[in-house]
Amino acid sequence: MISFYVNINVPITSVFVRYLGDNAAVDAISLRLREVCPTLFKSEDAIGSKVAEILSKVKNSAESHEREALLKESLMLSEKICGHGRVNVRSLCKQYADLGFPVGAVRLCVSAAKAADPDQLALSTVKTTSISSDPLGMQAFQTRSEIYRIVFDVLDSYVHLASTNQSPVMRGVEERISPQAAETRAEETIHAVLTSDDEMFHIALYNWLLEKKQFDRLLEIKHPFLDSFLQRAADALVSGKWPGAGVSANDTRVLDLLWRHHEMNQNHAAAAQILSKLAESTSYALQYNISFLR
């Protein structure tokens, strides 16, 4: 069903729902609508209709290779229109997650975030100043955060399912997902974010891992983005100013994570320097000890 439009002409939607699954009919209707009412039915709408038709095929296919090919095709098309105001990215991502394609949800959100903030104002703001003092940067940050939240909602759902010992849970009409499968998909989702080039998405993931107290999982990450994230957090602890969202400027656990991160990456001198600073500062040492008793 065409469920990923925020606002589209109801009669047009009804026509496509009627012919969904009939490739020739959908293509013919799209072409005719583009000719007759181009203001109501734009090229993005035609692509969206094609995506809906492909996802309908996926739901009715039991052959894994065919499903994979169709999902990749739908993602390629979805990425072309994710910046279109009438496309409901959340609905598309939910369908990808329900169909066992969380990587598709991540990639679509990466594309949507780029379309919403092409100049990377959010990242510039987080790195250089306080979000509250830059209205445009704050707006870009909030927009990106809302997009990333779609993936973290999916991730939260997987983590919850993975923590249960109940029978496999229905995910859509065609599939059941076990706790083991949910755990695998959660890791696939995290991996997809980490292999993207979206630094703001990385930052959002690091904050999510901190929020979930998955400190060891965070330290397993080998990426320059994590280096700069932890260093900014440590600098914020010293200055009392934290430009980004997530970890607090007085959360001394970031110092522990930073020196452990350096130690794990054989940067012993940097690790020793941080530990030395902790030892020199009674207030930081006290905060450091208290934070791990919470």
N, C-alpha and C positions, 0 to 999 in steps of 0.2 A: 504494500500500500504506500502511496505517496504521502509520507508523514513528516517530511523534513523541510516543509515550507512554513515560514512564519505567517505568510499571508499570500494567498493565491486565489484566483477566481474559482469559486466553488463549482460551477458547471464544468469548467475545464478539468478540474481535479476529478470530478465524477466520470468524465469520459475516459480519462486514463485508467482509473480504477477498473472500469468496465473491460478495457482491452489489455490490461496488464498481463504479460505472459505471451501475448501474440506479438512477436518482434516486428513483423511487417506492419501490423495495424498501428503500433505505437509510433514507429518511424514515420509512417504516412500521415498520421494525425499531427505529429510535431511539425512536419514540413508544411502542412496545410495551415495550421494555426500561425506559423511564422509569416506566412504569406498574407493571411486574412486579417490578423490582429496583432501586428508586431509590437504594439505598445503594451498589450496585456500579456502576451506570451513571447518573452525574449529568448535569445539564444541560450542564456543560462538555464531557463526553464526547460528548454528542449533537452539539454544535457542532464538536468535533474530528473527528467522523466525517464531518460535512458538508464540512469543509475538505479532508479526504483525498479525498472524492469529487470535489470541484471540481478539485483538483490532478491527479487522474487524468484528468479531461477535458482539462486544459491540455496534458498530455503527449501526448494523442491528437489535438490540434487543430493544424492547419497554418495557420489563418486568424489573422493578427496582431491584428486588432481584437477578435476573440472571446477570444484568449489574454489580451490586456491586461485585458479586462473581468472575466474569470474570476480572474485573479491579484489584481486589486484587491478583488474580492468575498471571496476567500479571506483576504486580508490583514485586511480589516475584521473578519471573524469571528475570525481568529487573535489579533488584538489584544484581543479580549474575554476570551480564555481564557489569555493568556500568563502570568498570575499564578497559574494553577492548578498545583499541585505536580506533577501527573502529566504535564504537557505538556513535551516535549523541545524547547525553543526552538532549540537548536543544529541538530537534525534539520530543523526547519521552515526555518530560515535557509539551510541547505545546499541544500534543495530549491528555494528561491527563487533562490539564486545559480546553481544548475545550469539553471534555467529562464530565465535571463537577466533576472532581476528583483532585482538587488542592492538597489534602493531599498526593496523590501519587507523584506529582511533587516535593513536599518538601522532602518526604522520599527518593526519588531517588537521589536528590541532596545531601542529607546527606550522603548517601552511596557512591556517586561519590566523594565527598570531602574527605571522609575517605580513599578511594582507592588511591586518588591522593596525600594525605599527611598523610600516616599511622602513622608517628612518631609525628604528631602535631607540626611540626616545626613552622608553622604560629602562633599558639597560644603562644608558648614559646617565639617567637620573640616579639610579641605584649606586652607580660607581662614583659619581662626582659630588652629589649634593643631597639635601634632604628632600624627600618626595613632596612634603607639604609646601615647600617654597616654590615648586615648579608645577603650575596647574596642568600644562600640557603633558609633562612627564608623569604626573600623578594619574591623569586620565588614561594614558597609554599603559601605565602599570596596572591599573584596575581592569582595563580591558583584557590585557594578557592574562591576568590572574583569573578572571572569569573563564577564559578559554581553557587554561590549564586545569581549572577546577573540574572540568568535565572528565578529564583523564583520572584525576585523583579520586573522583567519585567511583569510577570504574575500579580503580586500584583498591579502594576501601572495601568495595563489594567482594572482590577476589580474596582479600586478606581475611575478611569476616568468614567467608565460606571455607577457606582453608583451615580456619581455627576450629571448625565444628567437626564432630564425628558422626554427623547425621547421614542419612541416605543421600545419594546424588540428587541435586536440586535442579528443577526444570529451569532452563535458560532459553526461553522461546519455545516454539511449538515442536522443533525438530531435535532438540538436544538436551541431554542431561550432563551436569558437570559435578564431578566428585571433588572432595576437598583436595585430593592430590592434583587434580587437573587445575583447580583454582589456584593452587600454589604455583604451579608451572606458569600459568597465565599471568600471575602477578609478577613473576620474575621476567617474563617476556615483555611486559609493559615497562618495567623499570629499565630493562636493557634497551628498549626502543628509545626511551627518553635519553639515556646516556650516550647512545650512538648518533643522536641528532646534533646539529651544529647550533642549536638554539640555547644560548647561554642562560637566558632568563628561565627557560624550562628546567635547565639543570639546577639553577638556584632554587626554584620552586620545589624540585624533587629533594634537594638537600634539606630544605626546611621541613618537608614532609617526613623525611627519615628522622630528623631531630625531634619533631613533634611526637613521632611514634616510638622514640627512644631506641631506635635501631642504630646505635652508635657504631657497632662493629661492621654492620652492613655499609654504613657510610664510609668507613675507613678502608673498606675493600675496593672502593672506587679509585681507579687510576686515571686521572684526567686533570689537565691544567686548570680547568674551571673550578675544580674543588680547591686547588692550591689558593687561588685568588679569593674564593669565597671564605675560606677559613682565616686567611690573613686579614681580610676586611673585617671579619667578625672580631678578631683579636684586637685589631687597631681600634675598633669601636669600643671595646671594653676599656681601653686605655683613655680614649678621648671622651667617652660617655655619649657619643653620638653614633647612631646606627642608621644609615641612610635607607636600608632596605627593610622588607617586612620579614617576619618569621622569628629567628632567634633574637633574644633580647640583648640590649647593649650591656646589661649587667649579668649575663649568664656566663659565669666563669668556666663552665664545662667546655666552651669553645677553645680555651687555652689547653685544656687536657687533650682535646681532639687534635689541636694543631701540633703539639709536640709529639703525640703518638703518630700522627700522619707523617711528620718529618722522620721520625725514627723508623717507621715501616718502609720508607723510601730511601733509607740509608743516608739521610741528611742529618747526621748526628750532631754536627756543630749547631745547626739551627734549633734542634730539639733541646740541646743543652742550654742555649741562650734563653729560650723561653722558660725552662725550669729555673734558671738562675734569676730571672726577673720575678718569678713567682716567690722564690725564696727571699728576695730582697724586700718584697712588699708584704708587710704583715696583714694589711687589709685585704689584699688580693688572696693571700694564702688562706686567710680565715674564710673568705667567700668561697674559695675553691673547695675547702673541706666541707663547708656547710652544704654546698650545692649537691654533693654526692650522698648526703645523709637524708635528702628529701625523698 
